[in-house]
Amino acid sequence: MPEHSEFLHALTSLLPAQSISLAEEVLAEYAVDQGPVLDLQLPLAVVWARTVEDVQDVVLLAARHGVSVVGRGAGTGVSGGAHASRNSLILSLERMNRILDINPEDEVAIVEPGVVNAELNAAVEPYGLMYAPDPASYRMSTIGGNIATNAGGLRCAKYGVTRDSVLALDVVLADGSLIHTGHRTFKGVAGYDLTSLFVGSEGTLGIVVGATVRLKYLPVDSRTLAIFFDDFRTAAAGVLAVGKARIQPAVMELLDGASLQDIDERMHSTLRSRGGALLLIQTDGFGAEAEAEGVAAAVAPLGGRLSFEDPEEAGRLLELRRNSRGMDADLQTRVGEDIAVPRSRLVDYIAETEQLALRHQVNVRVVAHAGDGNLHPTFWTEDAEPQSIARLNAALDESVQLALEMRGTITGEHGIGQFKLQWLSQEQSPELRTLQHRLKELFDPSGLFNPGKAI
């Protein structure tokens, strides 16, 4: 990379040796996240920041040399949001992993972006608190990465997504300046809500180097119901039945037979033998028992096989559900989706997805955060022959169009990244996209941060 030798020399002079790598195997490892790779590019270097000043110095240096900056957490994203772009630097924030403050009276925590979601929850649990967003990757994914994609998770039907738990941010802008947005209070409407703008912006507007997050009360009780049905459509009807009963579970997950079989094969469980689809519901709080009984009554007319699980088995089932995430988006022959539709259209979407898979002669399995209509269908073929891949892509396109026809969205929680840009114009008008590009130019006039992603 002789054309970038001056930049690399300046970079190695700027930071300690242990904070930089130019090794090819490290560049290859950090070049991609878990999303589909459309255009593999190796970064010029990987930098591990430890301080806010490190981030500011690296951003200024990259700007002077015309090198783009791709922020990265744990690399667990599945839309290509952390893929390296041409002539880019990967700026890893995983070593900025301190919990700076926990205030149980104010019910807030202040964290650096590299703090792992599960570690924050472990730290606040002794205070009877929790950090509510819990993506399937919560044991690995970082708060900064969750903020970048506005991650959701199993509990989001009741407790909301990441944006609902972020009160304030510290952000390094493209000119190296550090700004603080938001407030420490739960309420605050002074000025534009820039905090919410940065959440979900996928690192295209600035680099998040700190966050003040809201904590919720750790539930005093919970009840978990496993309801197995013969088919997926009836299970989806169970979701609507619970809604009509006006019961708000903390967790309401839906898995079809193919997903149950996949989990059984990978995790040595026996879920598929219990039915053709699983509706997994957890109620929590002081009313957990009464709500669970209400759920049981609501779904009874549908004829499912219901069991109240003890805490150990409940934990095992939830862990199996998290493992259904798999690696559904990283193979040429298999791709996982992340659409969302209004809950009233869940049954319709599932029925039509089954039919389109048959038409295109591809396999499909579906898991869903059914409480908020967020579905993750995975399509796959048995081989990588050109005609098979063409059918796979056609099924994928149709599944996305189907969601939009039902007034849904092309991504519920994974973000646009690089992979979903191909469908963004189908959801957003030219006027809306132009406005977003103008915002990008305002915050990042030179296109320094994560080019070719999100918008």
N, C-alpha and C positions, 0 to 999 in steps of 0.2 A: 504494500500500500504506500508506494513512494509519494503519491500526491498528498497523503495525509501525514507524512512523517513529521512535519513541523507541529501539527496538532498533537500527535502522539507523544512527541518529545516534551511538549509543554504540559501535557496531562501527567506524564510520569514524574515531572518535576514538581507538580502541584500537590500530589497526594502521596502518602506512604505506599511502599511497594505492595503491602498486603491488601491495599484497597483497590488495586487495579489488576486486571488480567488481560493479556493479549494471546494467551494460549489457545490454540485452535479448538481443542476439545471443550474448553470453557465457553468460547464464543458460540460453538455449535449448541451446547446445552442451553444457553441463555438466549439463543436466537428465536426461540419459539415458546409459546405456552401450550396448552393442551387442545387448542383449536386447530381446524384444518389449515394446512399450509398451502397457500395459493402461489406464493412467490418467495421461495426461500432466500433470505439475505443474511449473511453473517455480519454482525456488528463490527465496528472498528475496534471496540474495546468494551469490556464490562467493568463498571465502577461500582463499588459498594460504599455508599455514603454512611457516615456515622453521626454527622452533625448537620444542623441546618446550614451552617457555614460551608460545609462540603458541597451541599446541593447548590448553594448560590454560586460558589466558585466554579463548579463544573458547568452550570448553565451559562455563565458569562463566557467561559472559555469556548464552549461549543458554539455559542452565538458568534463569537469573533471569527471562528474558522468555518462557519457555515455547515456545522455538523448537527444533525437533528438528535433529539433526546427522547428516548423511549423509557418512561418510568415503569418499574416492575416491582411486584411484591413477591408472592410465592410461585407465580406462574401457573395458577390453577384455573385460569379463565379458559373458556371453551369457544370463544368467538374470534380468536386471533388478535385481541386487543393489545397484547404485549409482544407481538411478533416484531422482530427487528425490521427496519426499513433500510433502504439503500443509504449508505454513508451515515449510519446512525451510531449512537452510543447507547448502550443499555445502562441505565442508572437504577441499580437495585437499591431498594430501601429496606431490605430484610434485616439489616444490622441496626437500623434505627428502631429498636424493639423494647424501649423502656415504657413502663406504665408510670407516668410522671405524678399522677395524683388520683386518689380515690376519695371522694367526699360523700360518705353515706348519708349525711344530713341533707345535702343538696341533691343527692342521687345522681351524681355525675362522675365521670372519670375523664382524665386528660391523658392521651396516649400518643406515642409516636406511631408512624404509619406501619412499621414492621411488626407490631404486636400481633400475635396470632389470636384469632377469634376465641378459640377454646381457652387460651391462657388468660385472656381478660375475664372470661366467665369464671375460671377457677379462682382468680384473684378477688372477685367481688362476691363470690358465693358466701364466704363467712359473714358478710354483712347482711345476708338475706336478700341479695340483689342479683340481677342477671343483666347481661347485654343481650337484648332480644333477638336481633337478626342472627339466623343460624343456617347459612348455606350448607349444602351437603359436604362441602370441603372444609367445614369449620375447624377441623383439627389441624389443617395445614394453611388455609388461606389467611391473609393478613387483613387488618382493619383498613389499611390504605387501599388494598386491592378491592375490598368490599365497597369502599367509598367510590372508587373509580367506576365501578359497574353498577352501583346502587343495588347490591346483591339482595336477594330475598332469603328463602329458606322454608323449612317446615312450619315454623311458628308465625309466618307473616300474615296468615289470614286473620289472626287476632291482634298481633302486635305490630304489624306493619313491616315495611322493608327498611333498608339501611337509612334512607333519607329521613325517615320518621324518627330516627334515633340520633341524628347528628345535629348538634346545637351550634357548633362553631368550628372553624378550620383555620389553620395556618398554612399559607400557600406561597410558594416561590413562583414569581411571574417570569416572563421571558426576558425582562431586563435585569433579572437578578434580585429585584426588590422582594421583600417579605411583607405580606399583608395578613391581617387577621379579620375574618368575617364572622358574623353571627354574634352570639351572646351566650352567657352561662345560664340564663334563665330559661324556663320552659316556654315562656311567651316573649315575643319581641317582634315588632313590626317596623322598626326604624329603617327607612330606605329600602332599596331593592333587596330581595332575598338572594344574595350572591352565594351564600352557603349552599342552598339547594341547587343553584346553577352548577357549582363545581361537582356536587355529588352526581355521579352518573356521566360525567363528561369524559371519562376514559383517558384522563391524562392529556387531553388536547388543549386545555386552557392554562394549566399550571401544574406544579408538582406539590401535592399535599404533603406537608412535613409534620403536621400535628392535628389532632382532632379532640374536641370536647364532645363527649357522647353522653346521651341520657341513659340512665339505668332504670330498669323496671323491677318490681317486687318479685322475688323468687316465689313461685306458687307454693302455698302451704300444703296443697294436696293435688293429686291428679288421678284420673281414671282413664284407662286405655281400653278401647273396644276394637276387636278384630272381627270384621263382618265379611265372610266369604260368600260370594255369589257364583251362580253357574256361568254368568257371562258379564262382560264389561259394561254393556249398556245398562243393565239393571243396577249394577254398582253405581254408575253415574247418576241414575235416577235417585239413588239413595242420598246423594249430595243435595239434590233439590229438596228431597223430603225433609232433611235436617234443617235446611234454610227456611222452609215453610213453617217448621215448628218454632222458628225464631230462636234457635240455639246457636251460639257462637263457640265452636270448639277452638282450642288453641292449635291443634293439628288436625288436618283432614286430608289424607293422602290416598291416592287411587292407583292401583297397579293391576294391569291386565295379566292374563294367563301366561303370555310369552315372557313378560317381565318376571313373574314368579318363577318360571322355569329357569330363566337365566340366573336369577339369584341362587336358586337351588344348586345349579351346576357349579357356580363359583364359590358359594359359601357353605355348601354341604348342608343345606336346610331342606325342609320338606313342605314348603308352602303350597306348591302346586297340587299336592295330594289333597289339600283341604278345600280347593275350589278353583273356579276359572277366573276369578277376579277378587281382589281384596280392597275393601274400604277400611282404612286404618284411621281411627279417630281418637283423639285425646282431649279430654276436658280438664281444666285446671282451676285452682283457686278454691275459695270456701264453698262454692256451689258445685264442685266437680262431680260429686256423687249424684246430685239431683239432675244435673245436666246430662250425665251419662245415661241415667234412666230415661230421660226424655228422648235422647238419641235412639235408644233401644226401641222405645215405643214408636218413634217416627218411621223407622226402617222396617219394623215388623211386617207390615202388609206386603213388602216386596219379597219376603220368603228367604232372606239370607240366613246363613248359619253364624250366629253371633256368640262370641265368648268375651267375658270380662277377664282381662289378663292381669296376672299378679305383677308387681313392679319389676321383677327380674325378667319375666318374659316380655313385658311391655318394652323394656329397654332393648332387649334383643331384637324385637320386631322393628323398632325405630331405627336401630343400627343397620338392619338388613335393608330397610327402605333407603337409608343414606347410601348404602353400597350399590343400589340400583343405578346410581349415577354412572358407574363404570368409566369407560373411556369411549363414550359413544360418538365422539366427533373427530377421532384422530386417524381413521382408516379410509382408504380410497373406497372400500366396499361398504362402509357403514357410516352413517351420519346422524347425529342427534339434533333435534329441533327444540325450540323454546318459545312456542307461540302462546298467546293468551286470548281467550274469548270470553264474552259475557257468560256468567254461570248458567244462564237460561239456555245457552246453546251448547253446553257440554255434551249432552247426549247426541245432538245432531252432528257435532264435529267428530265425535268418536265413530259414529255410524258411517259417516261419509269417508273418514280416513281409512277405515277397514275396506271400504269399497274401492277407493282409489289405489290402494296397495294391490288389490286383486287385479284391477285393470292394468296396472303397470308391471305385474308379475314380480313384485318385490315383497320382502318380509317386513313386518312392522310390529313393534311393541310400544306400549304407551305407559308412562307413569305421569302422575299429575299432582300438583299442589291444588287439589280440587276445591279447597276453600276459597280460592280467589281466581279460579278458572285458568290457571297457568299449566299448560300441558307440555310434556316432553316426549313427543313421538320419536322413535328411532327407526330409521329405515335401513335395510341392508340387503345385499345380494350374496349369493354363495360363491361368486367368482368375480374376477376383475376384467372380464372380456368387455370390449368397447360397447357392445349392445346392452350388456347388463348395467354398465355405468350410466349409459344414456337413459335407461329406464329408471334407474335410481334418481338421477337428477330431475327427470320429468315428474316423478312422484313427489320429490321434495318441493319443486316449484308449485305444484298443484296444492300441496298441503299448506303452503304459505298463502297462496291466493285464496284458499278456502277460509282461512282465519280472517283475512281482510274482508271477505264478503260477509262474514258474520260480525263485522264491526269489532274485530279483534286487533291484535298487534303482532308484528313479526318477532318481537322479543319481549318476554315478560320480566327477565331478570339477568340474562347472560350478557346483554349489551350488543351493540352492533359490531364493534371491533373492525376487523378487516373482512370477515367472511360474509356478514349480512348486508354489506353495502349494496350488493347486487339487487336487493329487494327494497331498499329504503325509499326509492322514488315512487314505489307503488303505494306506500302508506302516507308519505308526506308530500304536500303540494310544492311546486317550484318556488312559490312565494315564501313558504315556511323554510325551505332549505336555504334559500338565499339569505334570509334573516339570520339563520344559524351560522352561515359562512361569514357574515358581517361581524357577528359576535366573536368568532374565531379570530378574525383579522384584528379586532380591537384588542383582544388579550394577547395575541401572538402574531404580530404583523409579519414576521419573517417565516412563519410556519415551522418554528423550532420544535414544538412538542408533538410527538406521536403522529407524524403526517400520514395521511391515507387511512385514518381510522375514524369511526364514530359518525361523522357527518358527510 
